[in-house]
Amino acid sequence: MMNSISYKIGLGFFIMVCINIGMAVFAIYYIDQLSNPIDRILKERYENVGAAENMIQALKQQELANSAMVEEQYDSTLVNEFNTYKNEFFNWHQQAIAGVALPREPLLLDSIKRYYKKYIAKSQGLHRMLKSDLPPPLINTVRKTDIYPVIGKIELLCNEIKTLNQHAIATADIQAKRFSRQGMVFIIVISIFAILSSIFISYRFTQSIIQPVKETTETVRKIGQGQLNQKIEITTDDEIAELGREFNRMTQRLQEYEEMNIQQILLEKKKSEAIVAGMPVSIIVTDNQNRLMLMNQRAMEVLALPKDEWEGRPAREIVANEAVATLLSRENITESNAEKDAVRSLIPLMRGEEEHYFFARQISIPNDDGEASGYVTLLQDVTSFKNLDRLKSEFMATISHEFRTPLTSINMAVDILLREVPGPLNTEQADLLSDVKSDCQRLRHLVKDLLDLSKLESGNYQLNLQEIDPPRLIDDGLQPLRFRLREKSIEPTIHIAEDMADFSGDFRRLSRVITNLADNALQHTPPAGQIEISVRQTGNEIQTCVSDSGEGIPEDAIDLIFDKFVQLKNFKDAAKGNIGLGLAIAREIIHAHHGRIWVESEVGSGSRFYFTLPVQ
């Protein structure tokens, strides 16, 4: 099974996930290696700066005690206070010694200790003079000549230690910035490599799957038109190749049918039915009256139909699944779809107690006049692919959830720096931090969109239903876009019909739908263009339309526009921070309200996005 489509798609997802995980591990490792030594250096230098300041403060407190004794009288309480600050000075001196890391610090600390001991000796002599009641002028003279110079020398040495450590902090900061720039370059290079690798791998895997399907489709179309000499070229060894081999066998038999009599044709018909029955997909053939004419055993099992009671009966009458019955009856097929050779859709079907997903493909069988005489419907079980998509969504939700905490920490750190709590910033530093904060906000909005979409897809939320006031809803939805609308000189035109029935919904989520649709219109509308929002009642539904005068949507992109991560513009032209989730979120919100959402557009004529909500 290593050549199967499931294996190829699974391998592609696995390789891309490994690339992204490798990039994340490298970034985390590099940032960790950058931060640890810098943090240690800064911590040690800050501790020594604090020790120097505290030694000066303890010295000042001792001198205040001496001054109090000189001005008043000798007091044992003040002497005890003097000795307390002496011990505090020695404690800070020992802490400074423990944090020594710079070459000049030991010499400076030894000098401080020597001068401080000298200061203690002088102060103790002063205390003895105070106890002897010597004249104040003599005592003041001793302080000025013997003690004050020693104090000045100690303060000078402490300030020199502060200056030395502050210089070391500044050097460490410069080193951190240099490492940060190098890390940014490395991470950008690895990110670009990972993105290009993912794009290349995705393109190769997509082509390996789509190209055989296109070639098979074209060959089958020609066979359906009667060109029975066509052969499907088999270049792979997967399910599509198996289907191609079966069709080649069937084509060969059909060529032989033209040379056979009726009995031989009937015999060969049974053989072809056996071939169809053995195909790995469900095959259903209907005539132009939507009656069931042929199906294989797999199709009967999928649709849970009795073996001998379906032939010649209308599909709507016997098929229980509404989506399959609608497809086989060709209901809700527009002219644009009818003109195509095939109609495609994804249909959920219950098999036992498990829900399976089938990719439905319908091909017309033309007669000699080129008109459809019947249709072949193929139902391929793509449940495993659907599960892979669910796993991808869960993985994106998990990664987004894990990003929230570090993003919040980064944002808080930038705010603290911008408020200049650690110290003043110059203009260049403030500008850089402002850019960082803007990027953090964009990342937080992106993570929020991913988490919101994951929650909507999972259905693990409850709508807060309330009666909706359309003017207030539209005003609230346009509020986040006011500044950008003014920038592009666009004033949205709003039309709200009168006498509409009451309807309810989740105001906050419906406002999000208006914002996303209007934001999409704003992105694709030129300056001074037109954006119109209208609300009216159609039957039992309230219909809202957001239209624009932009470039329009290509026909082949209309079916994909509401899928996740779909953007019509090139990535470099897309709005900063936009990865194509807005319309996917809008679709999930409308479906949660049991409504419908779709788009009508032509290239060069703008686009019209509609969604409906049921009335109460």
C-alpha positions in Angstrom: 0.0 0.0 0.0 3.0 2.3 -0.1 1.9 3.6 -3.6 -1.7 4.3 -2.6 -3.1 7.9 -2.6 -3.7 7.8 1.1 0.0 6.9 1.7 1.2 9.7 -0.6 -1.0 12.3 1.1 -0.1 11.1 4.6 3.6 11.1 3.7 3.4 14.7 2.4 1.7 15.9 5.5 4.2 14.1 7.7 7.2 15.6 5.9 5.7 19.2 6.2 5.0 18.7 9.9 8.5 17.4 10.4 10.0 20.5 8.7 7.8 22.8 10.8 8.7 21.0 14.0 12.4 21.1 13.1 12.3 24.8 12.5 10.5 25.4 15.8 13.0 23.3 17.8 15.9 25.1 16.2 14.4 28.5 17.0 13.7 27.5 20.6 17.2 26.1 21.1 18.9 29.1 19.6 16.9 31.6 21.7 17.6 29.5 24.8 21.3 29.5 24.1 21.2 33.3 23.6 19.3 34.2 26.7 21.0 32.0 29.4 24.6 33.5 29.4 23.3 37.0 29.0 20.8 36.7 31.8 23.6 35.3 34.1 25.9 38.2 33.3 23.2 40.8 33.8 22.2 39.3 37.1 25.7 39.2 38.5 26.5 42.8 37.4 23.2 44.1 38.8 23.9 42.4 42.1 27.3 44.1 42.3 25.9 47.5 41.4 23.3 47.0 44.1 26.0 45.9 46.6 28.1 49.1 45.9 25.0 51.3 46.3 24.1 49.6 49.6 27.6 49.9 51.0 27.4 53.7 50.3 24.0 53.8 52.0 25.3 51.9 55.1 28.2 54.3 55.3 25.9 57.3 55.2 23.7 55.8 57.9 26.8 55.3 60.1 27.9 58.9 59.5 24.4 60.1 60.4 24.7 58.3 63.7 28.1 60.0 64.3 26.6 63.4 63.4 23.8 62.8 65.9 26.2 62.0 68.7 28.3 65.1 67.9 25.3 67.4 67.8 23.7 66.0 71.0 25.8 63.7 73.1 27.3 60.3 73.3 24.5 57.7 73.2 24.9 53.9 73.4 21.8 53.5 71.2 23.4 55.5 68.4 26.6 53.4 68.9 24.5 50.2 68.5 23.0 51.7 65.3 26.5 52.5 64.1 27.6 48.9 64.7 24.4 47.6 63.0 25.2 49.4 59.8 28.9 48.4 60.1 27.8 44.7 60.0 25.5 45.6 57.1 28.4 47.2 55.2 30.5 44.1 55.7 27.6 41.8 54.5 27.3 43.8 51.3 31.0 43.8 50.9 31.0 40.0 51.1 28.2 39.7 48.6 30.2 41.9 46.2 33.2 39.7 46.6 31.0 36.6 45.9 29.9 38.2 42.6 33.4 39.2 41.4 33.8 38.6 37.7 35.7 41.6 36.4 39.5 41.9 36.6 39.6 45.2 38.6 36.9 44.3 41.1 39.2 42.4 43.6 41.6 45.3 43.9 38.8 47.8 44.3 37.1 45.7 47.0 40.4 45.2 48.9 40.9 49.0 48.9 37.3 49.5 50.1 37.9 47.1 53.0 41.2 48.7 54.0 39.7 52.2 53.9 36.6 51.1 55.7 38.6 49.5 58.5 40.5 52.8 58.7 37.1 54.6 58.9 35.9 52.3 61.7 39.1 53.0 63.7 38.7 56.7 63.2 35.0 56.5 64.2 35.8 54.5 67.3 38.4 57.2 68.3 35.7 59.8 67.7 33.4 57.9 70.1 36.0 57.9 72.8 36.5 61.6 72.4 32.7 62.1 72.7 32.7 60.0 75.9 35.5 62.2 77.3 33.4 65.4 76.7 36.1 67.1 74.6 35.2 70.5 73.1 33.0 70.3 70.0 35.4 72.5 67.9 38.1 69.9 68.4 35.8 67.0 67.6 34.6 68.7 64.4 38.2 69.4 63.4 39.0 65.7 63.9 36.0 64.7 61.7 37.0 67.0 58.9 40.6 66.1 58.9 40.5 62.4 59.7 37.1 60.9 58.9 35.7 62.9 56.0 38.6 62.1 53.6 38.3 58.4 54.3 34.5 58.6 53.7 35.1 60.3 50.4 37.7 57.7 49.4 35.3 54.8 50.2 32.4 56.5 48.2 34.8 57.1 45.3 35.8 53.4 45.2 32.2 52.2 45.5 31.2 54.5 42.7 34.0 53.1 40.6 32.7 49.6 41.2 29.2 50.8 40.1 30.7 52.4 37.0 32.7 49.2 36.2 29.7 47.0 36.5 27.4 49.4 34.6 29.9 49.3 31.7 29.8 45.5 31.8 26.0 45.6 31.7 26.2 47.9 28.6 28.7 45.6 27.0 26.5 42.6 27.7 23.5 44.4 26.2 25.5 45.2 23.0 26.5 41.5 22.8 22.8 40.4 23.3 21.7 42.6 20.4 24.4 41.2 18.2 23.4 37.7 19.0 19.8 38.6 18.5 20.5 39.9 15.0 22.4 36.8 14.1 19.6 34.6 15.5 17.1 36.5 13.5 19.1 36.0 10.3 19.5 32.3 11.0 15.8 31.8 11.8 14.7 33.8 8.7 17.0 31.7 6.5 15.7 28.4 8.0 12.1 29.7 7.7 12.5 30.5 4.1 14.0 27.1 3.5 11.2 25.4 5.3 8.6 27.4 3.4 10.2 26.7 0.0 10.6 23.0 0.9 6.9 22.8 1.9 5.8 24.5 -1.3 8.0 22.2 -3.4 6.8 19.1 -1.6 3.2 20.2 -1.8 3.5 20.9 -5.5 5.1 17.6 -6.3 2.6 15.6 -4.3 -0.3 17.5 -5.7 0.9 17.0 -9.3 1.5 13.3 -8.7 -2.1 13.0 -7.7 -3.9 15.5 -9.9 -2.2 14.9 -13.2 -3.2 11.2 -13.5 -6.8 12.2 -12.5 -6.9 14.9 -15.2 -5.6 12.5 -17.8 -8.0 9.8 -16.7 -10.9 12.3 -16.8 -10.1 13.4 -20.3 -9.8 9.9 -21.5 -13.1 8.9 -19.8 -14.8 11.9 -21.4 -13.7 10.8 -24.8 -14.8 7.3 -24.1 -18.1 8.6 -23.0 -18.4 10.4 -26.3 -18.0 7.1 -28.2 -14.2 7.2 -28.9 -13.7 3.6 -27.8 -10.1 3.4 -29.1 -8.9 5.6 -26.2 -6.6 4.1 -23.6 -5.8 5.5 -20.2 -2.0 5.9 -19.8 -1.0 4.2 -16.5 2.1 5.7 -14.9 1.5 5.1 -11.2 0.6 2.1 -9.0 -2.2 3.5 -6.9 -6.0 3.5 -6.8 -6.2 5.8 -9.9 -4.0 3.3 -11.8 -6.3 0.5 -10.8 -9.3 2.5 -12.0 -7.4 3.2 -15.3 -6.7 -0.5 -15.8 -10.3 -1.4 -15.2 -11.5 1.3 -17.7 -8.9 0.1 -20.3 -10.3 -3.4 -20.0 -13.8 -2.1 -20.3 -12.9 -0.1 -23.4 -11.3 -3.1 -25.0 -14.5 -5.1 -24.4 -16.6 -2.2 -25.8 -14.6 -2.2 -29.0 -15.2 -5.9 -29.4 -18.9 -5.3 -28.8 -19.3 -3.5 -32.1 -18.3 -6.6 -33.9 -20.5 -9.0 -32.0 -24.1 -10.1 -32.5 -26.7 -9.4 -29.9 -26.0 -12.6 -28.0 -22.4 -11.8 -27.7 -23.2 -8.2 -26.7 -25.4 -9.6 -23.9 -22.7 -11.9 -22.8 -20.1 -9.1 -22.8 -22.5 -6.8 -21.0 -22.5 -9.3 -18.1 -18.7 -9.2 -18.2 -18.7 -5.4 -18.1 -21.1 -5.5 -15.1 -18.7 -7.8 -13.4 -15.8 -5.4 -14.1 -17.9 -2.5 -12.7 -18.8 -4.6 -9.7 -15.1 -5.2 -8.9 -14.1 -1.5 -9.1 -12.9 0.0 -5.8 -15.4 2.9 -6.0 -19.2 3.1 -6.0 -20.6 3.5 -9.5 -24.2 4.5 -10.2 -25.6 4.9 -13.7 -28.8 6.9 -14.3 -30.7 7.8 -17.4 -31.9 11.3 -18.4 -35.1 10.7 -16.4 -33.0 10.3 -13.3 -33.9 6.5 -13.0 -31.4 4.1 -11.6 -30.1 1.8 -14.5 -26.9 0.3 -13.2 -24.7 0.2 -10.0 -22.1 -2.1 -8.6 -22.2 -4.0 -5.3 -20.2 -1.4 -3.5 -22.7 1.3 -4.4 -25.6 -0.9 -3.2 -23.8 -1.4 0.1 -23.0 2.3 0.5 -26.6 3.4 -0.2 -28.1 0.4 1.7 -30.3 -0.6 -1.2 -32.0 -4.0 -1.7 -30.4 -6.0 -4.5 -33.3 -6.4 -6.9 -35.6 -3.5 -6.1 -33.8 -0.4 -7.4 -33.4 -1.0 -11.2 -35.5 1.4 -13.3 -36.9 3.4 -10.2 -36.4 7.1 -9.7 -33.4 8.0 -7.5 -35.5 10.4 -5.4 -37.9 7.6 -4.6 -35.5 5.0 -3.4 -32.3 6.7 -2.2 -32.7 7.7 1.5 -29.7 10.0 1.8 -30.9 13.5 0.8 -27.6 14.7 -0.6 -27.1 11.6 -2.8 -30.8 11.7 -4.0 -30.4 15.4 -4.9 -27.2 14.7 -6.8 -28.6 11.7 -8.7 -31.8 13.7 -9.5 -29.6 16.6 -10.7 -31.6 19.1 -8.5 -30.1 22.5 -7.8 -27.7 22.1 -10.8 -27.2 25.6 -12.2 -26.5 26.4 -15.8 -22.9 26.9 -15.1 -22.6 23.5 -13.6 -24.8 21.9 -16.3 -22.4 23.1 -19.0 -19.5 21.3 -17.4 -18.6 17.7 -18.1 -18.7 16.8 -14.4 -20.3 17.8 -11.2 -18.3 17.4 -8.0 -19.3 17.5 -4.3 -18.4 16.1 -0.9 -21.2 14.0 0.7 -21.4 12.7 4.2 -23.0 9.2 4.6 -23.8 7.1 7.7 -22.5 3.5 7.4 -23.7 1.8 10.5 -22.9 4.1 13.4 -19.9 5.7 11.7 -20.0 8.8 9.4 -18.1 8.4 6.1 -17.3 11.1 3.6 -17.6 10.4 -0.2 -16.2 12.5 -3.0 -19.0 12.5 -5.6 -18.2 12.9 -9.3 -20.9 12.9 -12.0 -20.1 12.5 -15.7 -22.6 12.9 -18.5 -23.1 10.1 -21.1 -23.7 11.9 -24.5 -25.7 10.4 -27.3 -25.1 10.9 -31.0 -26.5 14.4 -30.9 -24.2 15.4 -28.1 -27.0 15.6 -25.6 -26.8 13.8 -22.3 -28.6 10.4 -22.4 -27.6 9.5 -18.9 -25.1 10.1 -16.1 -22.4 8.1 -14.4 -21.9 9.0 -10.7 -18.8 7.9 -8.9 -18.7 7.9 -5.1 -15.1 7.5 -3.7 -14.7 7.1 0.1 -12.4 9.9 1.2 -13.0 9.5 4.9 -9.3 9.0 5.6 -8.5 12.3 3.8 -11.2 14.0 5.8 -9.6 12.7 9.0 -6.2 13.9 7.9 -7.8 17.4 7.4 -9.2 17.2 10.9 -5.9 16.2 12.3 -4.3 19.1 10.5 -6.8 21.5 12.0 -6.3 20.0 15.5 -2.5 20.4 15.0 -2.9 24.0 14.0 -5.2 24.7 17.0 -2.7 23.1 19.4 0.2 25.1 18.0 -1.8 28.3 18.1 -2.8 27.6 21.7 0.9 27.0 22.6 1.8 30.3 21.0 -0.6 32.4 23.1 1.4 32.3 26.4 4.8 33.3 24.9 3.2 35.9 22.7 1.5 37.4 25.8 4.8 37.4 27.7 6.6 39.1 24.7 3.8 41.7 24.5 4.1 42.5 28.2 7.8 42.7 28.1 7.6 45.1 25.2 5.1 47.2 27.0 7.4 47.4 30.1 10.3 48.5 27.9 8.1 51.1 26.1 7.1 52.5 29.5 10.8 52.8 30.2 10.5 51.0 33.5 14.1 49.4 33.3 15.5 52.7 31.9 15.2 55.4 29.3 15.0 54.5 25.6 16.5 56.4 22.7 14.3 57.2 19.6 15.7 54.2 17.5 15.1 51.8 20.4 11.5 53.1 20.9 10.8 52.7 17.1 12.1 49.1 17.1 10.0 48.2 20.1 6.9 49.8 18.5 7.5 47.6 15.5 7.9 44.5 17.7 4.6 45.4 19.5 2.8 45.8 16.2 4.1 42.4 15.0 3.0 40.8 18.3 -0.5 42.2 17.9 -0.7 40.7 14.4 0.5 37.3 15.6 -2.1 37.4 18.5 -4.9 38.2 16.0 -3.7 35.3 13.8 -3.6 32.9 16.7 -7.1 34.1 17.8 -8.4 33.5 14.2 -6.9 29.9 14.2 -8.4 29.1 17.6 -11.8 30.6 16.7 -11.9 28.6 13.5 -10.9 25.4 15.3 -13.7 26.0 17.9 -16.2 26.7 15.2 -15.3 23.6 13.2 -15.4 21.4 16.3 -18.9 22.7 17.3 -17.7 23.0 21.0 -19.4 26.4 21.6 -22.8 27.8 22.2 -24.5 30.6 20.3 -25.7 33.5 22.5 -29.0 34.1 20.6 -30.7 37.5 20.8 -32.9 39.6 18.7 -30.8 41.3 16.0 -31.1 45.0 15.0 -29.7 45.1 11.4 -28.5 48.8 11.5 -26.7 48.2 14.8 -25.2 44.9 13.5 -23.8 46.5 10.3 -22.4 49.5 12.2 -20.7 47.3 14.7 -19.3 45.1 12.0 -17.9 48.1 10.1 -16.4 49.8 13.1 -12.9 48.0 13.0 -12.6 49.1 9.3 -13.4 52.8 9.6 -9.8 54.0 9.5 -9.0 51.8 6.4 -12.2 52.9 4.7 -11.2 56.5 5.1 -7.7 55.8 3.9 -9.1 54.4 0.6 -11.8 57.2 0.4 -14.6 54.6 0.5 -18.0 55.2 2.2 -20.1 52.0 2.3 -23.6 52.3 1.0 -26.2 50.6 3.3 -29.7 49.6 2.3 -32.0 48.0 4.9 -35.5 47.0 3.9 -38.4 47.9 6.1 -41.1 45.6 7.6 -38.8 42.6 7.9 -39.7 39.7 10.2 -37.8 39.4 13.5 -34.8 37.2 13.5 -32.3 36.2 16.1 -28.6 35.2 16.2 -25.4 35.6 18.1 -24.7 39.3 17.7 -21.0 39.2 18.3 -20.4 36.3 15.8 -22.7 37.8 13.1 -20.8 41.1 13.6 -17.6 39.1 12.9 -19.2 37.9 9.6 -20.0 41.5 8.5 -16.4 42.5 9.4 -14.8 39.6 7.5 -17.0 40.1 4.4 -16.5 43.9 4.4 -12.7 43.5 5.0 -12.5 41.1 2.0 -14.4 43.6 -0.1 -12.1 46.4 1.1 -9.0 44.4 0.2 -10.1 43.9 -3.4 -11.7 47.4 -4.0 -9.5 50.2 -5.5 -9.4 53.6 -3.8 -12.6 55.6 -4.2 -14.4 52.4 -5.2 -17.9 51.2 -4.0 -18.9 48.9 -1.3 -22.6 48.2 -0.7 -24.3 46.3 2.1 -28.0 45.4 1.8 -30.4 43.5 4.1 -33.8 42.2 2.9 -36.3 39.4 3.5 -36.7 36.6 0.9 -39.4 34.2 2.0 -38.6 32.7 5.4 -35.0 34.0 5.3 -33.2 37.3 6.0 -30.7 37.8 3.2 -27.6 40.0 3.6 -25.4 41.0 0.6 -22.0 42.6 0.7 -20.9 43.7 -2.8 -17.9 45.6 -4.1 -16.5 47.1 -7.3 -13.3 45.2 -7.2 -11.5 43.0 -9.7 -13.9 40.0 -9.2 -13.2 36.3 -8.7 -12.1 33.8 -11.4 -14.8 31.2 -12.1 -12.4 28.3 -11.1 -11.8 29.9 -7.7 -15.4 30.4 -6.6 -15.7 26.9 -5.2 -12.6 27.3 -3.2 -13.0 30.9 -1.9 -14.5 29.7 1.5 -11.8 27.1 2.2 -9.2 27.7 4.9 -5.9 29.4 3.9 -7.2 30.3 0.4 -6.1 33.7 -1.0 -6.6 34.9 -4.5 -3.7 37.3 -4.4 -0.1 36.3 -4.2 1.2 36.0 -0.7 3.4 39.1 -1.1 0.4 41.1 -2.2 -1.9 39.9 0.6 -2.7 42.2 3.6 -0.1 41.9 6.4 -1.1 39.3 8.9 -3.8 37.8 6.6 -3.6 34.1 5.8 -7.0 33.5 4.3 -9.2 32.5 7.3 -11.8 35.3 7.2 -14.2 33.7 4.8 -13.8 30.2 6.3 -14.7 31.7 9.7 -17.7 33.5 8.2 -18.9 30.2 6.6 -18.7 28.3 9.9 -20.6 31.0 11.8 -23.4 31.1 9.2 -23.7 27.3 9.1 -24.0 27.3 12.9 -27.0 29.6 12.5 -28.5 27.1 10.0 -28.0 29.6 7.2 -26.4 29.6 3.8 -23.5 31.6 2.4 -22.3 31.9 -1.2 -20.7 34.3 -3.7 -21.5 35.5 -7.2 -18.8 37.2 -9.2 -17.3 37.8 -12.6 -13.8 39.0 -13.3 -13.8 42.7 -13.8 -17.4 43.2 -12.4 -16.8 43.0 -8.7 -18.2 40.4 -6.3 -21.4 39.9 -4.3 -21.2 37.8 -1.1 -24.6 36.6 0.2 -25.6 34.9 3.5 -29.1 34.1 4.8 -30.5 33.6 8.3 -33.8 31.9 9.1 -36.5 34.2 10.6 -37.8 33.3 14.0 
